[in-house]
Amino acid sequence: MTGMSSLRKILLRKSALPVHAIISVLVMILVLVSASPAWAQEAANESVRQNKSFLSIREMLAAGGTIGYVIMFLSFLMVALIVDACINLRKSNFMPPGLAEEIHQLIGAQKFQDAQAVCQKHPGFLSRVLNAGLEEVPTGSFAAVEKAMEDAAVEQAARCSRRIEYLSVISTLAPMLGLMGTVWGMIVAFMEFELKANPQISELAPGIYKALVTTLQGLGVAIPAIGALAVFRSRIEDLTSEATLLASHVFSDFRRALMHRSRAAGRSPEKSL
């Protein structure tokens, strides 16, 4: 009987170990299950905080205030100027297809009035430059013709550049307005912070980040305005130089005719040119 009882105790001891292990595992599972809703809630709260850290467009406009609306107006004006420049600064507007060839043929046939009429029908950079040269043809001097075309090219290039220079004004005004809005918002935030007895840093943070919104808005307008201005300036330089060179080629036959005429008359070609 003693042997049976001792054997029973040994069996109970061996069987007790897995029971305790199973119980401990069950307790851990219950703890994990009970803690998972808390962790899920914490993750949800964290995602909400992250979503709230980014301002929506409506909140950004509200935080910008009156200065923010002024910067928005400048952004609309910037977009309008960019679209206008993209439409006008095209090669077909500067140099209409077939115009140079037609004027060249009319000059070769000495139909200068007809050439002027064709230039007036096709207003543009090249036509105005050619028309300025045609007006000096009766002088019989290619130097006068060339000088008139150069002056007209400079005037037309300045006129084209004048339209896009508003982008330079916008790129300067927008960040300055944003900085002014930020300074004003900081002043208001610190004034409210001073009036409280025991202010907390968390109470100052909303006023500071709202004050910085106008700087962000100003930079968001200035950066694309500066980039567009650089692109359009380069575009105008390329088109004006190409159109001016094309205009000089249009009068190449006229220059040769003057040289032959001066040589036939026994004069120095440099004096007539």
ChimeraX commands (.cxc) that place a marker at each C-alpha (Angstrom):
marker #1 position 0.00,0.00,0.00 radius 0.5
marker #1 position 2.90,2.25,0.79 radius 0.5
marker #1 position 4.40,1.56,-2.61 radius 0.5
marker #1 position 1.11,2.35,-4.30 radius 0.5
marker #1 position 0.74,5.59,-2.39 radius 0.5
marker #1 position 4.28,6.69,-3.18 radius 0.5
marker #1 position 3.75,5.82,-6.86 radius 0.5
marker #1 position 0.50,7.82,-6.84 radius 0.5
marker #1 position 2.32,10.83,-5.36 radius 0.5
marker #1 position 5.02,10.64,-8.02 radius 0.5
marker #1 position 2.38,10.51,-10.77 radius 0.5
marker #1 position 0.58,13.45,-9.26 radius 0.5
marker #1 position 3.81,15.42,-9.13 radius 0.5
marker #1 position 4.65,14.63,-12.76 radius 0.5
marker #1 position 1.13,15.51,-13.88 radius 0.5
marker #1 position 1.10,18.73,-11.86 radius 0.5
marker #1 position 3.88,20.29,-13.93 radius 0.5
marker #1 position 1.97,20.40,-17.20 radius 0.5
marker #1 position -1.14,21.68,-15.40 radius 0.5
marker #1 position 0.73,24.66,-14.00 radius 0.5
marker #1 position 2.30,25.34,-17.37 radius 0.5
marker #1 position -1.09,25.23,-19.07 radius 0.5
marker #1 position -2.57,27.53,-16.45 radius 0.5
marker #1 position 0.27,30.03,-16.86 radius 0.5
marker #1 position -0.15,30.01,-20.64 radius 0.5
marker #1 position -3.90,30.56,-20.27 radius 0.5
marker #1 position -3.27,33.47,-17.94 radius 0.5
marker #1 position -0.87,35.05,-20.44 radius 0.5
marker #1 position -3.41,34.64,-23.25 radius 0.5
marker #1 position -6.10,36.26,-21.11 radius 0.5
marker #1 position -3.79,39.15,-20.33 radius 0.5
marker #1 position -2.96,39.64,-24.00 radius 0.5
marker #1 position -6.59,39.48,-25.01 radius 0.5
marker #1 position -7.61,41.94,-22.35 radius 0.5
marker #1 position -4.76,44.30,-23.26 radius 0.5
marker #1 position -5.31,44.21,-27.03 radius 0.5
marker #1 position -8.32,46.60,-26.98 radius 0.5
marker #1 position -6.25,49.07,-24.99 radius 0.5
marker #1 position -3.42,48.80,-27.48 radius 0.5
marker #1 position -5.83,49.18,-30.38 radius 0.5
marker #1 position -7.34,52.24,-28.73 radius 0.5
marker #1 position -3.88,53.70,-28.17 radius 0.5
marker #1 position -2.95,53.05,-31.83 radius 0.5
marker #1 position -6.18,54.70,-32.94 radius 0.5
marker #1 position -5.49,57.71,-30.74 radius 0.5
marker #1 position -1.97,57.92,-32.15 radius 0.5
marker #1 position -3.29,57.86,-35.71 radius 0.5
marker #1 position -5.80,60.56,-34.83 radius 0.5
marker #1 position -3.01,62.67,-33.39 radius 0.5
marker #1 position -0.95,62.17,-36.51 radius 0.5
marker #1 position -3.88,63.12,-38.73 radius 0.5
marker #1 position -4.50,66.21,-36.65 radius 0.5
marker #1 position -0.87,67.24,-37.01 radius 0.5
marker #1 position -1.53,68.04,-40.68 radius 0.5
marker #1 position -3.75,71.01,-41.38 radius 0.5
marker #1 position -6.43,70.77,-43.99 radius 0.5
marker #1 position -6.73,73.44,-46.66 radius 0.5
marker #1 position -9.68,75.04,-44.90 radius 0.5
marker #1 position -7.84,75.11,-41.58 radius 0.5
marker #1 position -4.75,76.53,-43.23 radius 0.5
marker #1 position -6.76,79.32,-44.84 radius 0.5
marker #1 position -8.47,80.08,-41.54 radius 0.5
marker #1 position -5.11,80.15,-39.75 radius 0.5
marker #1 position -3.64,82.50,-42.35 radius 0.5
marker #1 position -6.27,85.14,-41.75 radius 0.5
marker #1 position -6.50,88.27,-43.88 radius 0.5
marker #1 position -2.87,88.11,-44.97 radius 0.5
marker #1 position -3.39,84.50,-46.00 radius 0.5
marker #1 position -6.22,85.54,-48.30 radius 0.5
marker #1 position -4.01,88.24,-49.83 radius 0.5
marker #1 position -1.33,85.63,-50.50 radius 0.5
marker #1 position -3.98,83.40,-52.06 radius 0.5
marker #1 position -4.96,86.24,-54.39 radius 0.5
marker #1 position -1.30,86.56,-55.39 radius 0.5
marker #1 position -1.23,82.83,-56.11 radius 0.5
marker #1 position -4.22,83.15,-58.47 radius 0.5
marker #1 position -2.53,86.10,-60.18 radius 0.5
marker #1 position 0.67,84.06,-60.52 radius 0.5
marker #1 position -1.20,81.19,-62.17 radius 0.5
marker #1 position -2.88,83.62,-64.59 radius 0.5
marker #1 position 0.48,85.15,-65.55 radius 0.5
marker #1 position 2.03,81.72,-66.09 radius 0.5
marker #1 position -0.84,80.62,-68.32 radius 0.5
marker #1 position -0.67,83.89,-70.27 radius 0.5
marker #1 position 3.08,83.48,-70.78 radius 0.5
marker #1 position 2.69,79.87,-71.91 radius 0.5
marker #1 position 0.17,81.00,-74.52 radius 0.5
marker #1 position 2.07,84.05,-75.81 radius 0.5
marker #1 position 5.66,82.86,-75.62 radius 0.5
marker #1 position 5.35,80.38,-78.46 radius 0.5
marker #1 position 7.50,80.20,-81.54 radius 0.5
marker #1 position 4.48,80.50,-83.83 radius 0.5
marker #1 position 3.59,83.83,-82.20 radius 0.5
marker #1 position 7.10,85.21,-82.50 radius 0.5
marker #1 position 7.77,83.87,-85.98 radius 0.5
marker #1 position 4.59,83.00,-87.92 radius 0.5
marker #1 position 5.20,80.11,-90.32 radius 0.5
marker #1 position 5.88,81.25,-93.88 radius 0.5
marker #1 position 6.17,84.95,-93.05 radius 0.5
marker #1 position 9.94,85.20,-93.47 radius 0.5
marker #1 position 9.86,83.41,-96.83 radius 0.5
marker #1 position 7.05,85.60,-98.15 radius 0.5
marker #1 position 8.73,88.85,-97.09 radius 0.5
marker #1 position 12.04,87.63,-98.53 radius 0.5
marker #1 position 10.42,87.04,-101.93 radius 0.5
marker #1 position 8.68,90.42,-101.90 radius 0.5
marker #1 position 11.92,92.20,-101.01 radius 0.5
marker #1 position 13.69,90.35,-103.81 radius 0.5
marker #1 position 10.99,91.58,-106.20 radius 0.5
marker #1 position 11.33,95.10,-104.70 radius 0.5
marker #1 position 7.69,95.09,-103.63 radius 0.5
marker #1 position 8.37,96.85,-100.35 radius 0.5
marker #1 position 4.87,98.24,-99.84 radius 0.5
marker #1 position 3.36,94.81,-100.32 radius 0.5
marker #1 position 5.84,93.46,-97.80 radius 0.5
marker #1 position 4.78,96.09,-95.28 radius 0.5
marker #1 position 1.12,95.19,-95.85 radius 0.5
marker #1 position 1.90,91.52,-95.18 radius 0.5
marker #1 position 3.71,92.44,-91.94 radius 0.5
marker #1 position 0.73,94.45,-90.76 radius 0.5
marker #1 position -1.59,91.50,-91.42 radius 0.5
marker #1 position 0.53,89.24,-89.22 radius 0.5
marker #1 position 1.27,91.15,-86.01 radius 0.5
marker #1 position 4.06,89.64,-84.01 radius 0.5
marker #1 position 7.68,89.98,-83.00 radius 0.5
marker #1 position 9.19,89.13,-86.40 radius 0.5
marker #1 position 6.65,91.15,-88.40 radius 0.5
marker #1 position 7.28,94.29,-86.31 radius 0.5
marker #1 position 11.05,93.92,-86.67 radius 0.5
marker #1 position 10.76,93.42,-90.42 radius 0.5
marker #1 position 8.34,96.33,-90.74 radius 0.5
marker #1 position 10.82,98.60,-88.96 radius 0.5
marker #1 position 13.49,97.60,-91.45 radius 0.5
marker #1 position 11.18,98.08,-94.42 radius 0.5
marker #1 position 10.43,101.64,-93.33 radius 0.5
marker #1 position 14.15,102.48,-93.72 radius 0.5
marker #1 position 14.50,100.90,-97.17 radius 0.5
marker #1 position 13.91,104.23,-99.04 radius 0.5
marker #1 position 17.08,105.61,-97.43 radius 0.5
marker #1 position 19.11,103.13,-99.51 radius 0.5
marker #1 position 21.36,102.32,-96.56 radius 0.5
marker #1 position 21.49,98.86,-95.07 radius 0.5
marker #1 position 23.06,100.29,-91.91 radius 0.5
marker #1 position 19.86,102.29,-91.30 radius 0.5
marker #1 position 17.75,99.21,-91.99 radius 0.5
marker #1 position 19.83,97.08,-89.62 radius 0.5
marker #1 position 19.76,99.74,-86.88 radius 0.5
marker #1 position 15.97,100.06,-87.17 radius 0.5
marker #1 position 15.52,96.30,-86.85 radius 0.5
marker #1 position 17.83,96.14,-83.83 radius 0.5
marker #1 position 15.91,98.93,-82.08 radius 0.5
marker #1 position 12.59,97.26,-82.85 radius 0.5
marker #1 position 13.88,93.92,-81.55 radius 0.5
marker #1 position 15.02,95.51,-78.28 radius 0.5
marker #1 position 11.67,97.26,-77.87 radius 0.5
marker #1 position 9.65,94.11,-78.54 radius 0.5
marker #1 position 11.84,92.04,-76.21 radius 0.5
marker #1 position 11.35,94.60,-73.45 radius 0.5
marker #1 position 7.60,94.51,-74.04 radius 0.5
marker #1 position 7.54,90.74,-73.71 radius 0.5
marker #1 position 9.71,90.83,-70.59 radius 0.5
marker #1 position 7.53,93.49,-69.01 radius 0.5
marker #1 position 4.58,91.09,-68.83 radius 0.5
marker #1 position 6.46,88.42,-66.92 radius 0.5
marker #1 position 8.23,90.84,-64.57 radius 0.5
marker #1 position 5.06,90.79,-62.45 radius 0.5
marker #1 position 6.15,87.30,-61.44 radius 0.5
marker #1 position 9.24,88.88,-59.89 radius 0.5
marker #1 position 7.04,91.26,-57.92 radius 0.5
marker #1 position 4.88,88.38,-56.70 radius 0.5
marker #1 position 7.92,86.28,-55.73 radius 0.5
marker #1 position 9.12,89.21,-53.58 radius 0.5
marker #1 position 5.81,90.26,-52.05 radius 0.5
marker #1 position 4.50,86.80,-51.12 radius 0.5
marker #1 position 7.24,85.79,-48.64 radius 0.5
marker #1 position 7.35,89.31,-47.21 radius 0.5
marker #1 position 3.62,89.21,-46.55 radius 0.5
marker #1 position 4.02,85.74,-45.05 radius 0.5
marker #1 position 6.76,86.98,-42.74 radius 0.5
marker #1 position 4.64,89.94,-41.68 radius 0.5
marker #1 position 1.74,87.62,-40.89 radius 0.5
marker #1 position 4.04,85.37,-38.86 radius 0.5
marker #1 position 5.45,88.28,-36.84 radius 0.5
marker #1 position 1.95,89.61,-36.18 radius 0.5
marker #1 position 0.72,86.17,-35.12 radius 0.5
marker #1 position 3.67,85.71,-32.76 radius 0.5
marker #1 position 2.98,89.08,-31.16 radius 0.5
marker #1 position -0.67,88.16,-30.59 radius 0.5
marker #1 position 0.27,84.71,-29.24 radius 0.5
marker #1 position 2.76,86.10,-26.71 radius 0.5
marker #1 position 0.33,88.83,-25.65 radius 0.5
marker #1 position -2.27,86.17,-24.80 radius 0.5
marker #1 position 0.43,84.14,-23.07 radius 0.5
marker #1 position 1.40,87.11,-20.91 radius 0.5
marker #1 position -2.13,87.80,-19.65 radius 0.5
marker #1 position -2.53,84.36,-18.05 radius 0.5
marker #1 position -1.47,83.70,-14.47 radius 0.5
marker #1 position 0.09,80.25,-14.87 radius 0.5
marker #1 position 0.55,79.78,-18.61 radius 0.5
marker #1 position 1.49,76.44,-20.09 radius 0.5
marker #1 position 3.68,75.85,-23.09 radius 0.5
marker #1 position 0.91,73.81,-24.69 radius 0.5
marker #1 position -1.29,76.91,-24.63 radius 0.5
marker #1 position 1.30,78.87,-26.62 radius 0.5
marker #1 position 1.90,76.21,-29.29 radius 0.5
marker #1 position -1.39,76.71,-31.25 radius 0.5
marker #1 position -0.74,80.42,-31.65 radius 0.5
marker #1 position 2.81,79.81,-32.84 radius 0.5
marker #1 position 1.99,77.21,-35.48 radius 0.5
marker #1 position -0.91,79.29,-36.76 radius 0.5
marker #1 position 1.41,82.27,-37.05 radius 0.5
marker #1 position 3.85,80.23,-39.14 radius 0.5
marker #1 position 1.16,79.27,-41.65 radius 0.5
marker #1 position 1.43,82.59,-43.52 radius 0.5
marker #1 position 5.18,82.07,-44.02 radius 0.5
marker #1 position 4.46,78.65,-45.51 radius 0.5
marker #1 position 1.83,80.17,-47.80 radius 0.5
marker #1 position 4.18,82.94,-48.93 radius 0.5
marker #1 position 6.97,80.50,-49.75 radius 0.5
marker #1 position 4.52,78.25,-51.54 radius 0.5
marker #1 position 3.73,81.13,-53.90 radius 0.5
marker #1 position 7.24,82.58,-54.23 radius 0.5
marker #1 position 9.07,79.37,-55.15 radius 0.5
marker #1 position 7.06,78.49,-58.31 radius 0.5
marker #1 position 6.97,82.18,-59.30 radius 0.5
marker #1 position 10.78,82.37,-59.25 radius 0.5
marker #1 position 11.10,79.15,-61.22 radius 0.5
marker #1 position 8.57,80.24,-63.85 radius 0.5
marker #1 position 10.25,83.64,-64.18 radius 0.5
marker #1 position 13.63,82.02,-64.90 radius 0.5
marker #1 position 12.12,79.71,-67.51 radius 0.5
marker #1 position 10.23,82.49,-69.29 radius 0.5
marker #1 position 13.24,84.82,-69.33 radius 0.5
marker #1 position 15.32,82.14,-70.99 radius 0.5
marker #1 position 12.49,81.48,-73.43 radius 0.5
marker #1 position 12.25,85.15,-74.41 radius 0.5
marker #1 position 16.01,85.40,-74.96 radius 0.5
marker #1 position 16.02,82.35,-77.20 radius 0.5
marker #1 position 13.04,83.47,-79.28 radius 0.5
marker #1 position 14.21,87.07,-79.67 radius 0.5
marker #1 position 17.72,86.07,-80.76 radius 0.5
marker #1 position 16.33,83.56,-83.25 radius 0.5
marker #1 position 13.81,86.04,-84.65 radius 0.5
marker #1 position 16.44,88.79,-84.96 radius 0.5
marker #1 position 18.79,86.46,-86.81 radius 0.5
marker #1 position 15.97,85.40,-89.12 radius 0.5
marker #1 position 15.12,89.04,-89.86 radius 0.5
marker #1 position 18.71,89.74,-90.90 radius 0.5
marker #1 position 18.60,86.76,-93.26 radius 0.5
marker #1 position 15.40,88.09,-94.81 radius 0.5
marker #1 position 17.26,91.28,-95.87 radius 0.5
marker #1 position 20.34,89.42,-97.12 radius 0.5
marker #1 position 19.40,89.82,-100.80 radius 0.5
marker #1 position 18.67,93.50,-100.25 radius 0.5
marker #1 position 22.13,93.94,-98.79 radius 0.5
marker #1 position 23.77,92.19,-101.73 radius 0.5
marker #1 position 21.80,94.33,-104.18 radius 0.5
marker #1 position 23.03,97.49,-102.46 radius 0.5
marker #1 position 26.62,96.23,-102.58 radius 0.5
marker #1 position 26.41,95.45,-106.30 radius 0.5
marker #1 position 24.77,98.80,-106.99 radius 0.5
marker #1 position 27.45,100.70,-105.11 radius 0.5
marker #1 position 30.22,98.81,-106.88 radius 0.5
marker #1 position 28.62,99.50,-110.24 radius 0.5
marker #1 position 28.44,103.18,-109.38 radius 0.5
marker #1 position 32.13,103.14,-108.45 radius 0.5
marker #1 position 31.57,103.98,-104.80 radius 0.5
marker #1 position 32.91,102.28,-101.72 radius 0.5
marker #1 position 30.46,99.64,-100.43 radius 0.5
marker #1 position 31.16,100.66,-96.84 radius 0.5
marker #1 position 29.79,104.18,-97.43 radius 0.5
marker #1 position 26.45,102.95,-98.76 radius 0.5
marker #1 position 26.17,100.30,-96.07 radius 0.5
marker link #1:1,2 radius 0.2
marker link #1:2,3 radius 0.2
marker link #1:3,4 radius 0.2
marker link #1:4,5 radius 0.2
marker link #1:5,6 radius 0.2
marker link #1:6,7 radius 0.2
marker link #1:7,8 radius 0.2
marker link #1:8,9 radius 0.2
marker link #1:9,10 radius 0.2
marker link #1:10,11 radius 0.2
marker link #1:11,12 radius 0.2
marker link #1:12,13 radius 0.2
marker link #1:13,14 radius 0.2
marker link #1:14,15 radius 0.2
marker link #1:15,16 radius 0.2
marker link #1:16,17 radius 0.2
marker link #1:17,18 radius 0.2
marker link #1:18,19 radius 0.2
marker link #1:19,20 radius 0.2
marker link #1:20,21 radius 0.2
marker link #1:21,22 radius 0.2
marker link #1:22,23 radius 0.2
marker link #1:23,24 radius 0.2
marker link #1:24,25 radius 0.2
marker link #1:25,26 radius 0.2
marker link #1:26,27 radius 0.2
marker link #1:27,28 radius 0.2
marker link #1:28,29 radius 0.2
marker link #1:29,30 radius 0.2
marker link #1:30,31 radius 0.2
marker link #1:31,32 radius 0.2
marker link #1:32,33 radius 0.2
marker link #1:33,34 radius 0.2
marker link #1:34,35 radius 0.2
marker link #1:35,36 radius 0.2
marker link #1:36,37 radius 0.2
marker link #1:37,38 radius 0.2
marker link #1:38,39 radius 0.2
marker link #1:39,40 radius 0.2
marker link #1:40,41 radius 0.2
marker link #1:41,42 radius 0.2
marker link #1:42,43 radius 0.2
marker link #1:43,44 radius 0.2
marker link #1:44,45 radius 0.2
marker link #1:45,46 radius 0.2
marker link #1:46,47 radius 0.2
marker link #1:47,48 radius 0.2
marker link #1:48,49 radius 0.2
marker link #1:49,50 radius 0.2
marker link #1:50,51 radius 0.2
marker link #1:51,52 radius 0.2
marker link #1:52,53 radius 0.2
marker link #1:53,54 radius 0.2
marker link #1:54,55 radius 0.2
marker link #1:55,56 radius 0.2
marker link #1:56,57 radius 0.2
marker link #1:57,58 radius 0.2
marker link #1:58,59 radius 0.2
marker link #1:59,60 radius 0.2
marker link #1:60,61 radius 0.2
marker link #1:61,62 radius 0.2
marker link #1:62,63 radius 0.2
marker link #1:63,64 radius 0.2
marker link #1:64,65 radius 0.2
marker link #1:65,66 radius 0.2
marker link #1:66,67 radius 0.2
marker link #1:67,68 radius 0.2
marker link #1:68,69 radius 0.2
marker link #1:69,70 radius 0.2
marker link #1:70,71 radius 0.2
marker link #1:71,72 radius 0.2
marker link #1:72,73 radius 0.2
marker link #1:73,74 radius 0.2
marker link #1:74,75 radius 0.2
marker link #1:75,76 radius 0.2
marker link #1:76,77 radius 0.2
marker link #1:77,78 radius 0.2
marker link #1:78,79 radius 0.2
marker link #1:79,80 radius 0.2
marker link #1:80,81 radius 0.2
marker link #1:81,82 radius 0.2
marker link #1:82,83 radius 0.2
marker link #1:83,84 radius 0.2
marker link #1:84,85 radius 0.2
marker link #1:85,86 radius 0.2
marker link #1:86,87 radius 0.2
marker link #1:87,88 radius 0.2
marker link #1:88,89 radius 0.2
marker link #1:89,90 radius 0.2
marker link #1:90,91 radius 0.2
marker link #1:91,92 radius 0.2
marker link #1:92,93 radius 0.2
marker link #1:93,94 radius 0.2
marker link #1:94,95 radius 0.2
marker link #1:95,96 radius 0.2
marker link #1:96,97 radius 0.2
marker link #1:97,98 radius 0.2
marker link #1:98,99 radius 0.2
marker link #1:99,100 radius 0.2
marker link #1:100,101 radius 0.2
marker link #1:101,102 radius 0.2
marker link #1:102,103 radius 0.2
marker link #1:103,104 radius 0.2
marker link #1:104,105 radius 0.2
marker link #1:105,106 radius 0.2
marker link #1:106,107 radius 0.2
marker link #1:107,108 radius 0.2
marker link #1:108,109 radius 0.2
marker link #1:109,110 radius 0.2
marker link #1:110,111 radius 0.2
marker link #1:111,112 radius 0.2
marker link #1:112,113 radius 0.2
marker link #1:113,114 radius 0.2
marker link #1:114,115 radius 0.2
marker link #1:115,116 radius 0.2
marker link #1:116,117 radius 0.2
marker link #1:117,118 radius 0.2
marker link #1:118,119 radius 0.2
marker link #1:119,120 radius 0.2
marker link #1:120,121 radius 0.2
marker link #1:121,122 radius 0.2
marker link #1:122,123 radius 0.2
marker link #1:123,124 radius 0.2
marker link #1:124,125 radius 0.2
marker link #1:125,126 radius 0.2
marker link #1:126,127 radius 0.2
marker link #1:127,128 radius 0.2
marker link #1:128,129 radius 0.2
marker link #1:129,130 radius 0.2
marker link #1:130,131 radius 0.2
marker link #1:131,132 radius 0.2
marker link #1:132,133 radius 0.2
marker link #1:133,134 radius 0.2
marker link #1:134,135 radius 0.2
marker link #1:135,136 radius 0.2
marker link #1:136,137 radius 0.2
marker link #1:137,138 radius 0.2
marker link #1:138,139 radius 0.2
marker link #1:139,140 radius 0.2
marker link #1:140,141 radius 0.2
marker link #1:141,142 radius 0.2
marker link #1:142,143 radius 0.2
marker link #1:143,144 radius 0.2
marker link #1:144,145 radius 0.2
marker link #1:145,146 radius 0.2
marker link #1:146,147 radius 0.2
marker link #1:147,148 radius 0.2
marker link #1:148,149 radius 0.2
marker link #1:149,150 radius 0.2
marker link #1:150,151 radius 0.2
marker link #1:151,152 radius 0.2
marker link #1:152,153 radius 0.2
marker link #1:153,154 radius 0.2
marker link #1:154,155 radius 0.2
marker link #1:155,156 radius 0.2
marker link #1:156,157 radius 0.2
marker link #1:157,158 radius 0.2
marker link #1:158,159 radius 0.2
marker link #1:159,160 radius 0.2
marker link #1:160,161 radius 0.2
marker link #1:161,162 radius 0.2
marker link #1:162,163 radius 0.2
marker link #1:163,164 radius 0.2
marker link #1:164,165 radius 0.2
marker link #1:165,166 radius 0.2
marker link #1:166,167 radius 0.2
marker link #1:167,168 radius 0.2
marker link #1:168,169 radius 0.2
marker link #1:169,170 radius 0.2
marker link #1:170,171 radius 0.2
marker link #1:171,172 radius 0.2
marker link #1:172,173 radius 0.2
marker link #1:173,174 radius 0.2
marker link #1:174,175 radius 0.2
marker link #1:175,176 radius 0.2
marker link #1:176,177 radius 0.2
marker link #1:177,178 radius 0.2
marker link #1:178,179 radius 0.2
marker link #1:179,180 radius 0.2
marker link #1:180,181 radius 0.2
marker link #1:181,182 radius 0.2
marker link #1:182,183 radius 0.2
marker link #1:183,184 radius 0.2
marker link #1:184,185 radius 0.2
marker link #1:185,186 radius 0.2
marker link #1:186,187 radius 0.2
marker link #1:187,188 radius 0.2
marker link #1:188,189 radius 0.2
marker link #1:189,190 radius 0.2
marker link #1:190,191 radius 0.2
marker link #1:191,192 radius 0.2
marker link #1:192,193 radius 0.2
marker link #1:193,194 radius 0.2
marker link #1:194,195 radius 0.2
marker link #1:195,196 radius 0.2
marker link #1:196,197 radius 0.2
marker link #1:197,198 radius 0.2
marker link #1:198,199 radius 0.2
marker link #1:199,200 radius 0.2
marker link #1:200,201 radius 0.2
marker link #1:201,202 radius 0.2
marker link #1:202,203 radius 0.2
marker link #1:203,204 radius 0.2
marker link #1:204,205 radius 0.2
marker link #1:205,206 radius 0.2
marker link #1:206,207 radius 0.2
marker link #1:207,208 radius 0.2
marker link #1:208,209 radius 0.2
marker link #1:209,210 radius 0.2
marker link #1:210,211 radius 0.2
marker link #1:211,212 radius 0.2
marker link #1:212,213 radius 0.2
marker link #1:213,214 radius 0.2
marker link #1:214,215 radius 0.2
marker link #1:215,216 radius 0.2
marker link #1:216,217 radius 0.2
marker link #1:217,218 radius 0.2
marker link #1:218,219 radius 0.2
marker link #1:219,220 radius 0.2
marker link #1:220,221 radius 0.2
marker link #1:221,222 radius 0.2
marker link #1:222,223 radius 0.2
marker link #1:223,224 radius 0.2
marker link #1:224,225 radius 0.2
marker link #1:225,226 radius 0.2
marker link #1:226,227 radius 0.2
marker link #1:227,228 radius 0.2
marker link #1:228,229 radius 0.2
marker link #1:229,230 radius 0.2
marker link #1:230,231 radius 0.2
marker link #1:231,232 radius 0.2
marker link #1:232,233 radius 0.2
marker link #1:233,234 radius 0.2
marker link #1:234,235 radius 0.2
marker link #1:235,236 radius 0.2
marker link #1:236,237 radius 0.2
marker link #1:237,238 radius 0.2
marker link #1:238,239 radius 0.2
marker link #1:239,240 radius 0.2
marker link #1:240,241 radius 0.2
marker link #1:241,242 radius 0.2
marker link #1:242,243 radius 0.2
marker link #1:243,244 radius 0.2
marker link #1:244,245 radius 0.2
marker link #1:245,246 radius 0.2
marker link #1:246,247 radius 0.2
marker link #1:247,248 radius 0.2
marker link #1:248,249 radius 0.2
marker link #1:249,250 radius 0.2
marker link #1:250,251 radius 0.2
marker link #1:251,252 radius 0.2
marker link #1:252,253 radius 0.2
marker link #1:253,254 radius 0.2
marker link #1:254,255 radius 0.2
marker link #1:255,256 radius 0.2
marker link #1:256,257 radius 0.2
marker link #1:257,258 radius 0.2
marker link #1:258,259 radius 0.2
marker link #1:259,260 radius 0.2
marker link #1:260,261 radius 0.2
marker link #1:261,262 radius 0.2
marker link #1:262,263 radius 0.2
marker link #1:263,264 radius 0.2
marker link #1:264,265 radius 0.2
marker link #1:265,266 radius 0.2
marker link #1:266,267 radius 0.2
marker link #1:267,268 radius 0.2
marker link #1:268,269 radius 0.2
marker link #1:269,270 radius 0.2
marker link #1:270,271 radius 0.2
marker link #1:271,272 radius 0.2
marker link #1:272,273 radius 0.2
view
